[in-house]
Amino acid sequence: MKEKGTLYLVATPIGNLKDITLRALEILQSVDLIAAEDTRHTQKLLAYFEIKTPLISYHQHNARERAVTITEKLLSGSSIAVVSDAGMPGISDPGYWVVKEAVAKGITVSPVPGANAALSGLVVSGLPTDRFVFEGFLPRKKEQLKQRLRVLTKEERTIIFYEAPHRIKQTLVLCKEFFGGERQAVIARELTKKFEEIIRGNLEELTEMVSSREIKGEFCIVVAGAPKQEQEEQAGAAENWWNHLSVIEHVDLLIGRGVSTSEAIKQVAKIRKLSKREVYNRYHREKTG
């Protein structure tokens, strides 16, 4: 039986071509095929380093179908490298699907690490790096974006986002709205490229700065996590979420969620530190009166 090939996940430069590793060049030269997010973009990289390995496309629109094709080639003995347009494949791109297929078929998957925009932005930010969360690209629809930021207001770890130039202004305005203008943040623009720019400040300052100038390039936004005091305030607010409800409304809300009337009365009494009889009497008096 023919030996299976190896799937390599090869990091490519995020800007400066000199950031490619010697091992990456070796792998791209030696594999039978390279699966690229944008074959035209990757062809320029290969031409620069005089690599003539054949290319096939592998992007978000054909990922699931092409993952099966790639896996079949791996099973037949071909070794294949997956690359994204920039950085580590599998991060905010469809690399996951082919890895999932390969792992399911018992194929060896090997990382060839290198440049990564999120980690590069984090380490130059000056914000805590011991614990962080990577959010990638935020939702495009405004309401979904607001919902995601609302959840992240409680996040105490440093938060990393990717953002496109035409959306950076709106995203910063909403970050200021949900995280507060005093929250420290960093915009890392065009990392490793000629016009690399690292802009530090609070969200109020960054929002004002971006609104008054034309901004180009791809962005990595790094936002400080919620301060401990803010965490405690949010926790207290969450504990008393029912303050705006009457006892009757509180019971009805729980019933509407599928809780029985008796159990709802019991829970409301416990949460509000009232006697069960008092809640029972008030609820049934209102309903029968």
MOURNOR-V197257 format. One record per residue. RES is the residue in one letter. SS is DSSP state (H for helix, E for strand, L for the rest). Layout:
# MOURNOR-V197257
res:RES ss:SS
res:RES ss:SS
This chain:
# MOURNOR-V197257
res:M ss:L
res:K ss:L
res:E ss:L
res:K ss:L
res:G ss:L
res:T ss:E
res:L ss:E
res:Y ss:E
res:L ss:E
res:V ss:E
res:A ss:L
res:T ss:E
res:P ss:L
res:I ss:L
res:G ss:L
res:N ss:L
res:L ss:H
res:K ss:H
res:D ss:H
res:I ss:L
res:T ss:L
res:L ss:H
res:R ss:H
res:A ss:H
res:L ss:H
res:E ss:H
res:I ss:H
res:L ss:H
res:Q ss:H
res:S ss:H
res:V ss:L
res:D ss:L
res:L ss:E
res:I ss:E
res:A ss:E
res:A ss:E
res:E ss:L
res:D ss:L
res:T ss:H
res:R ss:H
res:H ss:H
res:T ss:H
res:Q ss:H
res:K ss:H
res:L ss:H
res:L ss:H
res:A ss:H
res:Y ss:H
res:F ss:L
res:E ss:L
res:I ss:L
res:K ss:L
res:T ss:L
res:P ss:L
res:L ss:E
res:I ss:E
res:S ss:E
res:Y ss:L
res:H ss:L
res:Q ss:L
res:H ss:L
res:N ss:L
res:A ss:H
res:R ss:H
res:E ss:H
res:R ss:H
res:A ss:H
res:V ss:H
res:T ss:H
res:I ss:H
res:T ss:H
res:E ss:H
res:K ss:H
res:L ss:H
res:L ss:H
res:S ss:L
res:G ss:L
res:S ss:L
res:S ss:L
res:I ss:E
res:A ss:E
res:V ss:E
res:V ss:E
res:S ss:L
res:D ss:L
res:A ss:L
res:G ss:E
res:M ss:L
res:P ss:L
res:G ss:L
res:I ss:L
res:S ss:L
res:D ss:L
res:P ss:L
res:G ss:H
res:Y ss:H
res:W ss:H
res:V ss:H
res:V ss:H
res:K ss:H
res:E ss:H
res:A ss:H
res:V ss:H
res:A ss:H
res:K ss:L
res:G ss:L
res:I ss:L
res:T ss:E
res:V ss:E
res:S ss:E
res:P ss:E
res:V ss:E
res:P ss:L
res:G ss:L
res:A ss:L
res:N ss:L
res:A ss:H
res:A ss:H
res:L ss:H
res:S ss:H
res:G ss:H
res:L ss:H
res:V ss:H
res:V ss:H
res:S ss:H
res:G ss:L
res:L ss:L
res:P ss:L
res:T ss:L
res:D ss:L
res:R ss:L
res:F ss:E
res:V ss:E
res:F ss:E
res:E ss:E
res:G ss:E
res:F ss:E
res:L ss:L
res:P ss:L
res:R ss:L
res:K ss:L
res:K ss:H
res:E ss:H
res:Q ss:H
res:L ss:H
res:K ss:H
res:Q ss:H
res:R ss:H
res:L ss:H
res:R ss:H
res:V ss:H
res:L ss:H
res:T ss:L
res:K ss:L
res:E ss:L
res:E ss:L
res:R ss:L
res:T ss:E
res:I ss:E
res:I ss:E
res:F ss:E
res:Y ss:E
res:E ss:E
res:A ss:L
res:P ss:L
res:H ss:L
res:R ss:L
res:I ss:H
res:K ss:H
res:Q ss:H
res:T ss:H
res:L ss:H
res:V ss:H
res:L ss:H
res:C ss:H
res:K ss:H
res:E ss:H
res:F ss:H
res:F ss:H
res:G ss:L
res:G ss:L
res:E ss:L
res:R ss:L
res:Q ss:E
res:A ss:E
res:V ss:E
res:I ss:E
res:A ss:E
res:R ss:E
res:E ss:L
res:L ss:L
res:T ss:L
res:K ss:L
res:K ss:L
res:F ss:L
res:E ss:L
res:E ss:E
res:I ss:E
res:I ss:E
res:R ss:E
res:G ss:E
res:N ss:E
res:L ss:H
res:E ss:H
res:E ss:H
res:L ss:H
res:T ss:H
res:E ss:H
res:M ss:H
res:V ss:H
res:S ss:H
res:S ss:L
res:R ss:L
res:E ss:L
res:I ss:L
res:K ss:L
res:G ss:L
res:E ss:L
res:F ss:E
res:C ss:E
res:I ss:E
res:V ss:E
res:V ss:E
res:A ss:L
res:G ss:L
res:A ss:L
res:P ss:L
res:K ss:H
res:Q ss:H
res:E ss:H
res:Q ss:H
res:E ss:H
res:E ss:H
res:Q ss:H
res:A ss:H
res:G ss:H
res:A ss:H
res:A ss:H
res:E ss:H
res:N ss:L
res:W ss:L
res:W ss:L
res:N ss:L
res:H ss:L
res:L ss:L
res:S ss:L
res:V ss:H
res:I ss:H
res:E ss:H
res:H ss:H
res:V ss:H
res:D ss:H
res:L ss:H
res:L ss:H
res:I ss:H
res:G ss:H
res:R ss:L
res:G ss:L
res:V ss:L
res:S ss:L
res:T ss:H
res:S ss:H
res:E ss:H
res:A ss:H
res:I ss:H
res:K ss:H
res:Q ss:H
res:V ss:H
res:A ss:H
res:K ss:H
res:I ss:H
res:R ss:H
res:K ss:L
res:L ss:L
res:S ss:L
res:K ss:H
res:R ss:H
res:E ss:H
res:V ss:H
res:Y ss:H
res:N ss:H
res:R ss:H
res:Y ss:H
res:H ss:H
res:R ss:H
res:E ss:H
res:K ss:H
res:T ss:H
res:G ss:L
